Amino acid sequence: MAGHSKWANIKRQKAVVDAKKGKTFTQLSRAIIVAARNGIPDPAGNFQLRTAIEKAKAAGIPNENIERAIAKGAGTFNDNATLEEIRYEGYGPGGVAILIEALTDNRNRTAADLRAAFSKNGGNLGETGCVSWMFDQKGVCVVEGVLDEEQLLEASLEGGAESYEMTAEDTAEVLTEVTNLEILNQTLQDKGFQVTDVELRWIPSNNVEVTDAEQARSLLKLIDTLEGLDDVQNVTSNFDMSEQLLAVSVG
């Protein structure tokens, strides 16, 4: 699983260059709704919900919006909108694989919006399964302030991690099975490590190196367009490119 953070690094570099805020209030609120619906509506006993709430608070979403989203997920706030989770798959310029996770109350609208985004930016929306076989879903804990790599390794193994990777001098990403993510997160925190993000991530089995500037621009524009859709929760791809090309392509 070496190199599992390539896409995450691309997204972070891209965010620095184009100053994007990240997820919208709508996307974060929907994540809370689904988490509350899939488990108990109490963050103390629902790891997915607790994580979604933490991300919403970090983004500045008011507490009353968070409480309303929890109530919607629990079925105690009826707004007649039923959200469903759908995964879409497609190809970007150069045959790059793209996975899109969406939450929608109208799958026809979402599919039409995605199809338009792909066609306008040199890609195409594919059939279910066309690229997902290239990805594995894993749990990822982002740890900052790492001082002793050996201690991190010991704590990671104790928490059931599969691997870890230093992504900066003082930052690491620790990888585990989806079902073990809460245990790993708690173990790392108990050992004194600062876990700054916990997420499920689709990790490509191989990466496509993008070196052409025109292709890079089209690809990043497609990703931007997809991420800008309210129904889209997350976009993952298997491309890699240099920081220099990234800066030129979004500049």
C-alpha positions as CSV (number, residue, x, y, z in Angstrom):
1,M,0.0,0.0,0.0
2,A,3.0,2.3,-0.3
3,G,2.0,5.6,-1.9
4,H,-1.5,5.4,-0.6
5,S,-1.5,9.1,0.1
6,K,-0.8,10.3,-3.4
7,W,-4.4,11.4,-4.1
8,A,-4.7,13.1,-0.7
9,N,-1.5,15.0,-1.3
10,I,-2.7,16.1,-4.7
11,K,-5.9,17.4,-3.1
12,R,-4.0,19.2,-0.4
13,Q,-1.5,20.8,-2.9
14,K,-4.5,21.8,-5.1
15,A,-6.2,23.4,-2.1
16,V,-3.2,25.5,-1.3
17,V,-2.9,26.7,-4.9
18,D,-6.5,27.5,-5.7
19,A,-7.5,28.5,-2.1
20,K,-10.6,26.3,-2.2
21,K,-12.6,26.1,1.1
22,G,-13.4,22.4,0.7
23,K,-16.7,20.9,1.4
24,T,-19.8,23.1,1.4
25,F,-22.2,23.3,4.3
26,T,-24.7,21.2,2.3
27,Q,-22.2,18.4,1.8
28,L,-21.1,18.3,5.5
29,S,-24.7,18.5,6.7
30,R,-25.7,15.6,4.4
31,A,-22.8,13.5,5.8
32,I,-24.3,14.0,9.3
33,I,-27.7,13.0,8.1
34,V,-26.5,9.8,6.6
35,A,-24.3,8.9,9.6
36,A,-27.3,9.5,12.0
37,R,-29.5,7.4,9.8
38,N,-27.1,4.5,9.5
39,G,-26.5,4.3,13.3
40,I,-27.8,5.7,16.5
41,P,-28.3,9.5,16.5
42,D,-25.9,9.9,19.4
43,P,-22.3,10.8,18.5
44,A,-21.0,9.1,21.7
45,G,-22.0,5.8,20.3
46,N,-21.7,6.4,16.6
47,F,-18.2,6.9,15.4
48,Q,-19.2,7.9,11.8
49,L,-21.6,10.6,13.2
50,R,-19.0,11.8,15.7
51,T,-16.4,12.3,12.9
52,A,-19.0,14.0,10.6
53,I,-19.9,16.5,13.4
54,E,-16.2,17.3,14.2
55,K,-15.6,18.1,10.5
56,A,-18.8,20.2,10.4
57,K,-17.7,22.2,13.5
58,A,-14.2,22.7,12.1
59,A,-15.8,24.2,8.9
60,G,-17.8,26.6,11.1
61,I,-21.3,25.1,10.7
62,P,-23.6,26.4,13.5
63,N,-24.6,24.0,16.2
64,E,-28.3,24.5,15.3
65,N,-27.6,23.3,11.8
66,I,-25.8,20.3,13.1
67,E,-28.6,19.4,15.5
68,R,-31.1,19.7,12.6
69,A,-29.1,17.4,10.4
70,I,-28.9,14.8,13.2
71,A,-32.7,15.1,13.7
72,K,-33.2,14.6,10.0
73,G,-31.1,11.5,10.0
74,A,-33.0,10.2,13.1
75,G,-36.3,10.7,11.4
76,T,-37.5,13.3,14.0
77,F,-37.3,16.2,11.6
78,N,-39.5,15.6,8.5
79,D,-38.6,17.6,5.4
80,N,-39.9,15.0,2.9
81,A,-36.4,14.6,1.5
82,T,-35.0,11.1,1.3
83,L,-31.3,11.0,0.7
84,E,-29.6,7.9,-0.8
85,E,-25.9,7.1,-1.1
86,I,-24.8,6.3,-4.7
87,R,-21.3,5.7,-6.1
88,Y,-20.6,6.8,-9.7
89,E,-17.6,5.9,-11.8
90,G,-16.0,7.4,-14.9
91,Y,-12.9,8.3,-16.8
92,G,-11.2,11.6,-17.1
93,P,-8.9,12.9,-19.8
94,G,-6.2,10.4,-20.6
95,G,-8.2,7.5,-19.2
96,V,-7.7,8.5,-15.6
97,A,-10.1,6.6,-13.3
98,I,-12.5,8.7,-11.2
99,L,-14.8,7.6,-8.3
100,I,-17.6,9.9,-7.1
101,E,-19.6,9.3,-3.9
102,A,-22.9,11.2,-3.8
103,L,-25.8,11.8,-1.5
104,T,-28.9,12.7,-3.4
105,D,-32.7,13.0,-3.2
106,N,-33.0,12.8,-7.0
107,R,-30.7,10.3,-8.7
108,N,-31.8,11.4,-12.2
109,R,-30.7,15.0,-11.5
110,T,-27.4,13.8,-10.1
111,A,-26.6,11.5,-13.0
112,A,-27.4,14.3,-15.5
113,D,-25.2,16.8,-13.7
114,L,-22.3,14.3,-13.5
115,R,-22.7,13.3,-17.2
116,A,-22.6,17.0,-18.2
117,A,-19.5,17.7,-16.1
118,F,-17.7,14.7,-17.6
119,S,-18.6,15.5,-21.2
120,K,-17.7,19.2,-21.0
121,N,-14.3,18.4,-19.6
122,G,-13.0,15.6,-21.8
123,G,-14.2,12.6,-19.8
124,N,-17.1,10.2,-19.7
125,L,-19.4,8.8,-17.0
126,G,-19.1,5.0,-17.0
127,E,-21.1,2.0,-15.9
128,T,-21.0,0.7,-12.3
129,G,-17.8,-1.3,-11.8
130,C,-15.9,0.2,-14.7
131,V,-13.1,1.6,-12.4
132,S,-14.0,0.6,-8.9
133,W,-12.0,-2.6,-9.3
134,M,-8.9,-0.4,-9.3
135,F,-9.6,0.9,-5.8
136,D,-9.8,-0.5,-2.2
137,Q,-11.6,1.3,0.5
138,K,-9.5,1.8,3.7
139,G,-9.7,3.7,6.9
140,V,-7.1,6.5,7.3
141,C,-5.9,8.4,10.4
142,V,-3.9,11.5,9.8
143,V,-1.4,12.1,12.6
144,E,0.4,15.4,13.1
145,G,3.3,16.4,15.3
146,V,5.0,13.0,14.9
147,L,8.3,13.1,16.8
148,D,9.3,9.4,17.0
149,E,8.5,7.2,14.0
150,E,9.3,4.1,16.0
151,Q,6.7,4.9,18.6
152,L,4.2,5.6,15.9
153,L,4.9,2.2,14.3
154,E,4.4,0.5,17.7
155,A,1.2,2.3,18.3
156,S,-0.1,1.7,14.8
157,L,0.6,-2.1,15.0
158,E,-1.1,-2.2,18.4
159,G,-4.1,-0.4,16.9
160,G,-4.4,-2.9,14.0
161,A,-2.9,-0.8,11.3
162,E,-1.9,-2.2,7.9
163,S,0.7,0.4,7.1
164,Y,1.7,4.0,7.6
165,E,3.4,6.7,5.5
166,M,5.2,9.9,6.4
167,T,3.7,12.6,4.2
168,A,5.7,15.4,5.7
169,E,8.5,15.8,8.3
170,D,5.9,15.8,11.2
171,T,2.8,14.3,9.5
172,A,1.9,10.7,8.9
173,E,-1.1,8.8,7.5
174,V,-1.9,5.4,9.1
175,L,-3.9,2.9,7.1
176,T,-6.3,0.2,8.4
177,E,-9.4,-1.9,7.4
178,V,-12.6,0.1,7.4
179,T,-14.1,-1.9,10.3
180,N,-11.0,-1.2,12.5
181,L,-10.8,2.6,12.0
182,E,-12.4,3.6,15.3
183,I,-10.1,1.2,17.2
184,L,-7.0,2.6,15.5
185,N,-8.1,6.2,16.1
186,Q,-8.6,5.5,19.8
187,T,-5.4,3.6,20.2
188,L,-3.3,6.4,18.5
189,Q,-5.0,9.0,20.7
190,D,-4.4,6.9,23.9
191,K,-0.7,6.7,23.0
192,G,-0.6,10.5,22.9
193,F,-0.6,11.1,19.2
194,Q,-2.5,14.0,17.7
195,V,-5.1,12.6,15.2
196,T,-6.2,15.6,13.1
197,D,-8.4,13.7,10.6
198,V,-10.2,10.4,10.4
199,E,-11.7,9.3,7.1
200,L,-12.6,6.5,4.8
201,R,-10.7,6.7,1.5
202,W,-10.6,4.9,-1.8
203,I,-7.0,4.0,-2.5
204,P,-6.0,3.2,-6.1
205,S,-4.0,0.0,-6.8
206,N,-1.9,2.0,-9.3
207,N,-1.4,5.6,-10.3
208,V,-1.4,7.3,-13.7
209,E,1.3,9.9,-14.1
210,V,0.0,13.0,-15.8
211,T,2.7,15.0,-17.6
212,D,0.9,16.9,-20.3
213,A,-0.1,20.4,-19.3
214,E,-3.3,20.6,-21.4
215,Q,-4.5,17.2,-20.1
216,A,-3.7,18.3,-16.5
217,R,-5.8,21.5,-16.9
218,S,-8.7,19.5,-18.3
219,L,-8.5,16.9,-15.5
220,L,-8.3,19.5,-12.7
221,K,-11.2,21.4,-14.2
222,L,-13.2,18.2,-14.3
223,I,-12.4,17.5,-10.6
224,D,-13.3,21.1,-9.7
225,T,-16.6,20.8,-11.5
226,L,-17.5,17.5,-9.9
227,E,-16.6,18.7,-6.4
228,G,-18.7,21.8,-6.9
229,L,-21.9,19.8,-7.3
230,D,-24.0,19.8,-4.1
231,D,-24.9,16.1,-4.4
232,V,-21.2,15.1,-4.6
233,Q,-19.6,14.2,-1.2
234,N,-16.2,13.0,-2.4
235,V,-14.2,12.6,-5.5
236,T,-11.2,10.2,-5.8
237,S,-8.9,9.6,-8.7
238,N,-5.8,7.6,-9.5
239,F,-3.7,10.3,-11.2
240,D,-0.4,11.8,-10.0
241,M,1.4,14.9,-11.2
242,S,4.3,17.0,-10.1
243,E,3.8,20.1,-7.9
244,Q,5.1,22.3,-10.7
245,L,2.6,21.0,-13.2
246,L,-0.2,21.3,-10.6
247,A,0.7,24.9,-9.9
248,V,0.8,25.8,-13.6
249,S,-2.4,23.9,-14.4
250,V,-4.6,25.6,-11.7
251,G,-2.8,29.0,-11.9
